[in-house]
Amino acid sequence: MTPATDAVLAGLNDATCDELAGLYRDLHRHPELSFQEERTAGVAADRLRAAGFEVRTGVGGTGVVGVLRNGDGPAVVLRADMDALPVAEATGLPYASTATAPDAEGRQIPVMHACGHDMHVTCLAGAARALADGRDRWRGTLVALFQPAEEVAGGARAMVDDGLLDLIGRPDVVLGQHIFPWPAGTVLISPGEVLAAADSLEIRLYGRGGHGSQPERTVDPVVMAAATVMRLQTVVSREVSPFERAVLTVAQIHAGHKENVIADEASITVNLRSFSPEVRRRLLDGVERVVRAEAEASGAPRPPELRPLNAFPLTVNDPDATARVRQALTSRLGAGRVGDMAPFMGSEDFGVIGDAAGAPSVFWGLGCADPETYERAEREGRLTEDVPGNHSPAFAPVIAPTLRTGVETLVTAALAWLATSG
């Protein structure tokens, strides 16, 4: 621990944490979908203005950028994402979301913070306030960046394309964190590749509709889709080496409106995860080959259409910067609370910001599960049943000690760069 870190975090007392917990519950009750984060952005902007930051809103749509210039020294970006997911909450919490919002087709759908971005916003709001209040202990420039639309891989790129770097210049480092269903109070961090690249596609399969009693007069797109879904599973199991990492998921399948009408078309969505350009190319090529071959085998009257939905880059932690953050976190939290973050197949657009700025970036995981529940579930082999993960309708981070730890980690990591004084 450094005297500067101790001084800046001195105000992170029970009263402060209780106030931040109230903010978290408010954000959890009011989730907003990607690029619709108007209320959340307003809350973030108000918090930054109150702390003395120069604030720019509407960056990349609904993004918020706060800049606190505090003399000569390094520039550090702390990033949090804001968007929620189209999930109906099933946590039973007294502050559970009952919100709905229009989707791309205008249909009202349930919305929930099922990935913890409400916690990310709250932690950054708390860290920004602590660093602003303790500005006599450091020198440099602090950037608090509240990013929209991480869930659709569009927010970071939208902010960059909207002139983010003109607002903040070239930072010395970009830092970010994400909550995961590990024991609350723990932090996992590692250099190199930590999160996978991801590609999502919508595939439309065309048949020839007709009466359910006369299948011989049709080309059934449901059968075509079913065959396609099953065959796609072999792209990973039979075309990717067991020594490589890859995932192919068909998460949606839609066709028809009535039980005795064979539809004209069907659609499926495919999500691909990979850790190397070679495997990514193999997955994309394999999907296209299988989809077109199954359509031809079914006698489709027209070729299928494959439309990209989104693409996430690999998340890669700079080795030197990661070592610096890990050392600072270990000094602050203790070695028993800081562990290795094994690469896994989740994806993020966090790295877009550092790549665009030519700056090193570091991304770590923050535990958010009740430690006793986690320990018992691990002991009984029931982690997947008893500790809901991200994107689950039952995902319910424990506020304490997750929130306090999240503020501590952001402040501690930032002060590993910001020049200390006083």
N, C-alpha and C positions, 0 to 999 in steps of 0.2 A: 504494500500500500504506500501511496505517496501522500505527503501532507496536503497537496492540492486536492487530491481525490477525497480525502477525509473531510476537508473543509467544504467542498462543493456539495457533498452528500450529507453534510450535517443536518440540513433541513429536511431530509427524507425521514421524518418521524411518523408516529402513528396517525397524527392528525392529517398530515399531508397524504399519507397512503389512503386514509379513509375518504378524503376529498377526491382523490384519483379513482378510487373504487366506485364512487358515485358517478363519475364521468364514464367509467367503463360500462356500468349498468345502463346508463342512458344511451350510449352508443349501441349496446347490444340490443336494446329495445327498438332501435330505429335503424336497422340495416338498410343499405342501398346497393343496388346492382351496379355493375361496371359502367363507368361514365355517367352514372346518375347520382354521384355522391355529393350532391349540393349541400345538404344539411351537415354531413360530416365535415366537408371542406370548410363550411362556415364556422363550425366549432373549432377546428384546428387553427384557422386564421385568427379568430378572436383570441385564442390562447397565446398565439405567437405575438400578436400586437400588444397584449397586456404585459408580456415579458420583455418588450422593447425591441423586437425584431422588425426589420424592414420586410414587409409582406407583399407578395404578388400572388394573386388568385387567378383562376381560369387558365393555368398553364397546362397545355395539352388537354383542354376540356374542363376538368374539375380539379386539376392539381394545384397544390399550394406550396409555395416556396418562401421560407423565412430565412433571412440573412442577418446575422449578428456580427458586425465588424468590431473587433476589439483589439486594435493595434496590430503591429507587425507580427507575423508568425504563420504557421501552417494553416491551410484551409481543410476543414473536415466536413463531409456530408454524412448526416444521419438520415436514413430513409425508412419510412413506414408506408405500407399499402393500406388502402381504405375500403375496398369494395367487398361486398358480401356475395352470397350464392343463392341460386333459386332452389332452396331447400325448405321444407316445412319443419319447423323446430319441434323436437319431441323430448326436450330435456326436463320439462316440468318445473323449471326454475321460476321463481316469482317475477323475474325480469325477462322472461322468455319473449322472443319476438312473435308478434301476430301480424306483422307487416306483409303487405302484398305490393306488387309493382307490375307495370306492363312489360312484357317481353318484346322481342323484336317484331312479333306479329300482332302486338297490341293486346294480348291475352293477359289477364291478371294472374300472377303466379306468386306463391309464397316466397318470402325472402328471409334468410337467416345468416348470421355471422358464424358459419360452420367451419371456418378456417382460421379464426382468431385474429382477423385484421382489426377488430375493435380493440383487442389487447395491444396490438402493435401501435395503433394511434395513441392510446392512453399512455403507453410507456414513453413514446417519443415526446408527447406533450409534457410529461413529468420531467424527462431528461432535459428538454429545452429550457424549462423553467429553472431547474436546478443550476444549469450551466450559466444561465443569464443572471441569476441571483449571486452566483459565485464568480462573476467575471473578473473580480479583482485578483483571482488566483491563477488566471491563465491569459495568454495572448494569442491572437490569431483570428480566424474567421470561422464561425460555425454556421452551417447550412442545415436547416431542418426541412426535409422534403417529404411531403405527404402525397403519395402517388395514387392515382386512380387506376382502376381496370387491370390489376395484376392477373385476375382470374381468366381474362381473355387474351393475355399476352400483348396488350395494346398500350397500357398506360405509360410505361417507361419510354417506349419509342415515341409516343405522342408528345410527351414532355420535351424530349430531346429535339424533335422536329419543330416544336413550337418555341425554340430559342432558349432552352434551359441553360445551356452553357454560356450564353450571353449574359444571363442573370448572375451566375455563380462563378464564372471563370473556370480555370482548371484546378480542381481540388487536389490535395495531396493524397487523399484516401476517401473511399466511399464505404460506409459501414451499414450493415443491416442485420436484422434478426427475425426469427420466425418461431412461433410456439408449436410444439409437437407433443404428443402424448407420452412424454417421459416424466420422471418424478419432478414435481415443481421444486424450484430452488437449484436445479442443476443446469449446467450449460455444456453443450457439446460443440466442438470446433476442430477443424482439420484443414490442412493446406490441400491445394489441388482441386480436382473435380469432386464436388459434393452433391450436386443435383443434376439430373439427367436433362438432355434435350428432349423436346416433345413436339410432335406434329399431330394435328387433328384434321380430319377430312370428312366431308359429307359426300356420300356416294348415292346417286340416284340410278335405280335399275328400272328399265322400261319393259313392260309386257304388253299384253293385249287383253283387256278386260272382258267380262261377260258374266253369264249366269252361273251360279255355283253348281247347278245340276248338269252343266254342259262344259266340263273342263276341256274337252277335246277341241272346242272352238276358241280357246284362249291360249295365251302364253302367261302362265301364272307368276307374277313377280314375287309373291310370297315364297314360293318354292325356290325361285332363283335366289332370293335373299338368304333363305335358310342354308342353301348349299354354299353360298358365298361365305356366310359367317363361319360355317364349319371348316371350309377349306382354308380360310384366312388363318386359322389357328396353326396351320403347318408352316406358315412363314417363319415364325419364331422356332417352333419345335423341330423343324427339319431343314431350315435354311440358315440358321444362326448357330455358330459354334457354342457348345455348352460353356466354354470359357469366356464368352462375351456376355454382356448384360443387355437384355432387350425385353420389352413388354408390348404386346398388341392387345388392345381392348376394344371390343364392339359394345358400346354403351347404349346405343339407341337403335331401334328398328321400328319403322312406321309403314303401314300400308292399309288402305281401305277404310270403309266406314260402316259396312253392314255384313252380317255373317253369311249371306247367300249371294254376295256380289264379289266376283273376282276383280281386283283392282287393276288399273292400268299401269301403276308404278308403285315402287317401294323405295324407301330410303333407309340408309344405315349411316351411323357415324363411327369412325375408327380413330382411336387414339394410339399413337406410337411413342415409345420411350427408348432412348438409346444413349450411349456414352462415347460413341466415336462416329466420325463422319462416314466411315465405311459401312458400319452397321446401319446407320440412318438411311443411307442410300439403298442398301439391300432391302430394308423394310419397305421403303416407299416404292421401289421397283417391284417388289414382290406383291404388294397390295394391288398395284395397277394391273399386273399380269393376271392375277387370280380373278379380279373383278371382271376384266374383259373376257377372259376365257370362260367363266361361268355364264356370262351373258350369251356368248356365242353358243355354248353347249345347250343352253335353254331355248335357242331359236329366237332370241330377243329381236323385235322389229327394228330397233335402233340401238346404237352403242350406249353404254352407260356413261354417266358424267361424274367426274371426280373433281370436287371443289375444295381447295384448302380453306380451313376455318381459322386456324392460328398456328403459330410456331414459337416455341420457347427455345432460347439458346442454352447451352451448357452453363451451369453456374460453377465458376472456377475461382477458388480462393488463391490470392497471391501468396506464395510461401513466406516471404520476408514479412509482409504486413500481418499475415496470420500469426506468425511466431510472436510478433510484437503485441498483438491483441491478447493472445493466449497467456503470455507472461503477465500482462497487466491484470487479466481476469483472475488468474491463479493467485496473484498477490492479494487481490481484493477479497475473493470468495473462499480461497483455500483450495488445495489440490484435490481434496475429496469431492468437490462440487464441479470440477471442470474435467470433462472427458473427451474422448475422440468421437468425432462425427463421421460414422461410416457412410460412404456414398450410397444414396438410395434414389429410387426412381421418380420421386416428386420433381416438379419443375418450377422455375421462377423466371421472371424477366428482370430481376434485380441487376444482373450483370450488364445489361444494356447501358446503364448510366456510366459505370466505370469505363467500359469499352469506348463509349463515345468521347469521354473526357481524356482518354489515355492515362487513366489513374488506376492504381491498384485497388481492388475491392476485397472485402472480407464479409462473409455471411455465416452466421452461427445459429444453432438451434437452442431454444429456451424451453425447458420442461414446464408442463402446465397441468400434469395429472396429480391427483391426491397421492402423496407418497405412500401412505398406508394401503390404499386400495391397489396401487401399482405393485407394491411388494407382495401383497397377498395373491394378486392375480398371477404374477410371475411365478410365485412358488407353486401355485395350483395349475399352472399351464393354461390360464384363461385370459391372457392379455387381450386377445382379439375380442373376446366376449365381454369382459368387464371394464375395459379401458377404451372407450370409443375414440376413434381417430379423427383426423381432419376430414371434413366433408361429410361426416356422419350427422344425421339429424339429432343424435344424442351427444354430440361433442359439447362438453361443458367444462372449460378450464376452471380450475380453482383460482380465485382471485388472489389469495394469500397462500404461499409467498411469491406466486408468479409475477405479480405486478411490481412488487418491490425489487425483485431480482432483475426484471426487465429494465427498470430505470437505472439500477446500479450498473448493469452491463453496458448500456449505451453511454452513460457518463464516463465510466472507467475507460472504455475503448477510445472515446473521443479525447480524453486527457492523455492517452498514450502518445498523441501527436501535438495537441495544443501546448504551446510553450508555457511553462509554469512561471509564476511570478509571486512576489509577496512572501 
